[in-house]
Amino acid sequence: MGSKLVLGGINKDYAETPMKYYPLSDPTYWKIALDSIAIGDNKTSDLHAIVDTGTSVIVGPKSMVDKLIEGLPANPDCS
């Protein structure tokens, strides 16, 4: 299917769950507080994220990012 970005609305063809809106905790960087991130049985909470649709970079503590990447259905080797 590839990637899609919808601005100003919701394409319900791609929404599996109801949308949840997060207030900005720092508008300078589009920073938000997250409830949690879970992939499979790996769940982490009490963290922040920066919303950036202009990059595919995932940045964070190595132990957390490694668990996240392991759970994604993608090949992280971009060489």
Secondary structure by P-SEA (a helix, b strand, c coil): ccbbbbccccccccccccbbbbccccccccbbbbccccccccccccbbbbbbcccccccccaaaaaaaaaacccccccc
